[in-house]
Amino acid sequence: MSKLKILIFPDPRLRTVASKVIVVDDEIRTLIKDMLETMYKGEGIGLAATQVDVHKRVIVIDVSEEKNKPLVLINPLIEEIIEPNKLPYSEGCLSVPGFYEELERPSKVKISTLDLNNKTLKIEAEGILSVVIQHEMDHLEGKIFVDYLSNLKREMIRKKLIKQKKISTAN
């Protein structure tokens, strides 16, 4: 397994809409292993393939305390918002390092997804898992959590990340 490079906002590749996975094959399974390693090394709880410049509808998540319960979502679709009451959560993102903002998302959703064996699964997710699934599914549509912020706040984050990149490439 190899650690993949995570794209950092405002990289325009983060705006690419991911395409559907036609078949779950060894190439997709390898991508998933690499994404899990990348997510764990980055101390994240979710990662979409778009964030590593692979524009396929693949997500990995692990919200367990022990970081030993990975969840793989391939071609995920929200079938139903079971609980439309919004759950406030301080969201961060491996593609927007160092920034956290409180957003509100539906607290319980039902999704359908493929597993590693091309089988369709139905999952009811609530709480933090619901939030993470929705956050990562946004990435598959080319959307980043900063898009929910005011233009002023988003621009401030963009400028800080550009400045950080310039400083890190100069060293």
Helices and strands as residue ranges (DSSP letters): G 12-15, H 26-41, E 46-48, G 49-52, E 58-61, E 71-93, E 96-114, E 120-126, H 128-140, G 145-148, H 151-170
